[in-house]
Amino acid sequence: MTIGFTSRAAASTCALCTAGLLALAPAAAIAGTGADTGPPPGTGPRAGTPPAALLYRSGTHVRPRAGAPEVPELSARSWLVADAGTGTVLAAHDAHRRLPPASTLKTLFALTVLPVLPAGVRHQVSERELRGIGSGSSLVGVAENRTYRVSDLWNGVFLSSGNDAVRVLAALSGGWRATAERMQTKARALGARDTRVKSPDGYDAPGQVSSAFDLAVFGRAGLRNSEFARYCARTEARFPGRDGGSYGIRNTNRLLTGADGVERYRGLVGVKNGYTSNAGHTLVAAARRDGRTLVVTVMNPRSGGAHAVYEEARSLLDWGFEAAGRVDPVGSLDALRARPLPGQQAEPAAAPAVRRDDGPDRPVPWTIVGAALLGGAGVALFLRIKWGPVPTD
């Protein structure tokens, strides 16, 4: 169908659209789009915190008051410790350094996919859904032609870090590529601007990176979701076997379980560990004591062996609980989140356990689209009244 306008009508339409866009331009300027290489314009500090740019500087950042404990010396290439309730960053080292995240990226996968797949849904796995799993991947043992509940697959993701379970859940939620795109959108909505998603399971892929800051953001957001919090704190579960029976699986987060000679951390509530040959060992961990919850990220310790990531996280948690109230913030996990426009209600810093899924905050573009549609409808009505029906083919 072709719609024709006279040149006079086209000129009127262009004039009206241009005027509408110019009127809305100041609002678009307020929103800002941000930059990938640093803190975006318009995302200055929350009250009482330093500028977001501080954590983009290399090195260790801490602001101790008199009597504060000394921050531990760690071998990790990047680390961060923050208060999960307020989002204040207590200390960090190279917080925005972009590094391969390994399976800690599954935290973002869960934040993106958990809200759209009811736990009780049953699904028979096809051979096609298990294609493309990377060589050497951690697996929970998903078998083709076997029926699983969605909750079984999430146990496989959180406890066994099963890339096979991730493949099936991604297939159920729109496919591998679509899931990666939605994860990227979710990261931006949460203010995680260092993350580049190429493989939703965290398997090494060219260009796939995150940061200690972003992973702490994901861990904190996960703890506010009751399903996420329940899965990431679970130490053991039964997983359906190929023969119709089941077998036990155990969480690979050794700070949670106390396995393999790693002492269990008192008060630990999750979140997720990871390892690949490119990323090294990575960990997002959270613990609660005396009404305070801390979240820490440790990325790629360079000494101390395979368990160093747990011991360095332990040191950060110990320091954080001792230092709380005796250090000033060096940043905020909320610093890069999209801000509401003037007059809109800001989201509280500490949300309840069960909350809505955070989508991208894009009020200005949709305002422009809505204004354009209204303007177009008005012009069409004017033309119909003045010159009669528009001819169509």
ChimeraX attribute file (.defattr): number of C-alpha atoms within 10 A of each C-alpha:
attribute: neighborCount
match mode: 1-to-1
recipient: residues
	/A:1	6
	/A:2	7
	/A:3	8
	/A:4	12
	/A:5	13
	/A:6	10
	/A:7	9
	/A:8	8
	/A:9	16
	/A:10	13
	/A:11	12
	/A:12	14
	/A:13	18
	/A:14	12
	/A:15	11
	/A:16	17
	/A:17	19
	/A:18	13
	/A:19	12
	/A:20	15
	/A:21	15
	/A:22	12
	/A:23	12
	/A:24	16
	/A:25	13
	/A:26	11
	/A:27	17
	/A:28	17
	/A:29	12
	/A:30	15
	/A:31	20
	/A:32	15
	/A:33	13
	/A:34	16
	/A:35	10
	/A:36	11
	/A:37	10
	/A:38	15
	/A:39	20
	/A:40	20
	/A:41	14
	/A:42	15
	/A:43	20
	/A:44	15
	/A:45	17
	/A:46	15
	/A:47	8
	/A:48	12
	/A:49	16
	/A:50	17
	/A:51	18
	/A:52	22
	/A:53	16
	/A:54	14
	/A:55	25
	/A:56	17
	/A:57	15
	/A:58	14
	/A:59	12
	/A:60	16
	/A:61	21
	/A:62	17
	/A:63	12
	/A:64	19
	/A:65	12
	/A:66	7
	/A:67	9
	/A:68	15
	/A:69	15
	/A:70	10
	/A:71	18
	/A:72	11
	/A:73	10
	/A:74	20
	/A:75	17
	/A:76	21
	/A:77	17
	/A:78	26
	/A:79	32
	/A:80	28
	/A:81	29
	/A:82	31
	/A:83	23
	/A:84	26
	/A:85	17
	/A:86	17
	/A:87	22
	/A:88	23
	/A:89	29
	/A:90	27
	/A:91	27
	/A:92	26
	/A:93	24
	/A:94	21
	/A:95	30
	/A:96	26
	/A:97	22
	/A:98	19
	/A:99	22
	/A:100	30
	/A:101	32
	/A:102	28
	/A:103	29
	/A:104	28
	/A:105	30
	/A:106	28
	/A:107	28
	/A:108	29
	/A:109	28
	/A:110	21
	/A:111	23
	/A:112	22
	/A:113	20
	/A:114	20
	/A:115	14
	/A:116	11
	/A:117	13
	/A:118	12
	/A:119	15
	/A:120	11
	/A:121	10
	/A:122	13
	/A:123	15
	/A:124	12
	/A:125	19
	/A:126	14
	/A:127	9
	/A:128	11
	/A:129	20
	/A:130	18
	/A:131	11
	/A:132	10
	/A:133	16
	/A:134	14
	/A:135	7
	/A:136	9
	/A:137	17
	/A:138	20
	/A:139	16
	/A:140	21
	/A:141	16
	/A:142	24
	/A:143	19
	/A:144	14
	/A:145	12
	/A:146	15
	/A:147	17
	/A:148	19
	/A:149	15
	/A:150	21
	/A:151	19
	/A:152	19
	/A:153	23
	/A:154	23
	/A:155	25
	/A:156	27
	/A:157	30
	/A:158	31
	/A:159	24
	/A:160	20
	/A:161	28
	/A:162	23
	/A:163	26
	/A:164	26
	/A:165	29
	/A:166	28
	/A:167	23
	/A:168	23
	/A:169	25
	/A:170	21
	/A:171	18
	/A:172	18
	/A:173	15
	/A:174	13
	/A:175	14
	/A:176	21
	/A:177	15
	/A:178	14
	/A:179	23
	/A:180	22
	/A:181	15
	/A:182	19
	/A:183	26
	/A:184	21
	/A:185	17
	/A:186	21
	/A:187	29
	/A:188	21
	/A:189	18
	/A:190	22
	/A:191	24
	/A:192	27
	/A:193	24
	/A:194	24
	/A:195	27
	/A:196	21
	/A:197	27
	/A:198	21
	/A:199	22
	/A:200	27
	/A:201	29
	/A:202	28
	/A:203	28
	/A:204	21
	/A:205	14
	/A:206	11
	/A:207	14
	/A:208	21
	/A:209	21
	/A:210	25
	/A:211	27
	/A:212	29
	/A:213	32
	/A:214	27
	/A:215	34
	/A:216	33
	/A:217	27
	/A:218	26
	/A:219	28
	/A:220	27
	/A:221	23
	/A:222	22
	/A:223	26
	/A:224	19
	/A:225	20
	/A:226	13
	/A:227	19
	/A:228	23
	/A:229	20
	/A:230	14
	/A:231	22
	/A:232	25
	/A:233	21
	/A:234	18
	/A:235	19
	/A:236	16
	/A:237	16
	/A:238	14
	/A:239	20
	/A:240	20
	/A:241	16
	/A:242	15
	/A:243	8
	/A:244	8
	/A:245	9
	/A:246	12
	/A:247	10
	/A:248	10
	/A:249	16
	/A:250	18
	/A:251	26
	/A:252	20
	/A:253	27
	/A:254	19
	/A:255	26
	/A:256	27
	/A:257	20
	/A:258	14
	/A:259	14
	/A:260	9
	/A:261	8
	/A:262	16
	/A:263	15
	/A:264	16
	/A:265	20
	/A:266	12
	/A:267	13
	/A:268	21
	/A:269	22
	/A:270	29
	/A:271	31
	/A:272	27
	/A:273	30
	/A:274	25
	/A:275	24
	/A:276	18
	/A:277	11
	/A:278	14
	/A:279	19
	/A:280	18
	/A:281	27
	/A:282	32
	/A:283	29
	/A:284	31
	/A:285	29
	/A:286	30
	/A:287	22
	/A:288	16
	/A:289	11
	/A:290	7
	/A:291	6
	/A:292	13
	/A:293	22
	/A:294	29
	/A:295	31
	/A:296	32
	/A:297	33
	/A:298	32
	/A:299	34
	/A:300	24
	/A:301	22
	/A:302	15
	/A:303	12
	/A:304	11
	/A:305	9
	/A:306	14
	/A:307	16
	/A:308	21
	/A:309	28
	/A:310	26
	/A:311	18
	/A:312	24
	/A:313	28
	/A:314	21
	/A:315	14
	/A:316	27
	/A:317	24
	/A:318	15
	/A:319	19
	/A:320	25
	/A:321	18
	/A:322	13
	/A:323	20
	/A:324	17
	/A:325	13
	/A:326	17
	/A:327	20
	/A:328	19
	/A:329	22
	/A:330	22
	/A:331	26
	/A:332	25
	/A:333	24
	/A:334	21
	/A:335	24
	/A:336	23
	/A:337	18
	/A:338	22
	/A:339	20
	/A:340	15
	/A:341	13
	/A:342	9
	/A:343	6
	/A:344	8
	/A:345	9
	/A:346	11
	/A:347	9
	/A:348	8
	/A:349	13
	/A:350	12
	/A:351	14
	/A:352	12
	/A:353	13
	/A:354	13
	/A:355	11
	/A:356	10
	/A:357	15
	/A:358	14
	/A:359	14
	/A:360	15
	/A:361	15
	/A:362	14
	/A:363	13
	/A:364	19
	/A:365	14
	/A:366	10
	/A:367	14
	/A:368	18
	/A:369	12
	/A:370	12
	/A:371	16
	/A:372	17
	/A:373	13
	/A:374	13
	/A:375	15
	/A:376	16
	/A:377	12
	/A:378	13
	/A:379	18
	/A:380	17
	/A:381	12
	/A:382	13
	/A:383	17
	/A:384	11
	/A:385	10
	/A:386	9
	/A:387	10
	/A:388	10
	/A:389	11
	/A:390	12
	/A:391	10
	/A:392	8
	/A:393	6
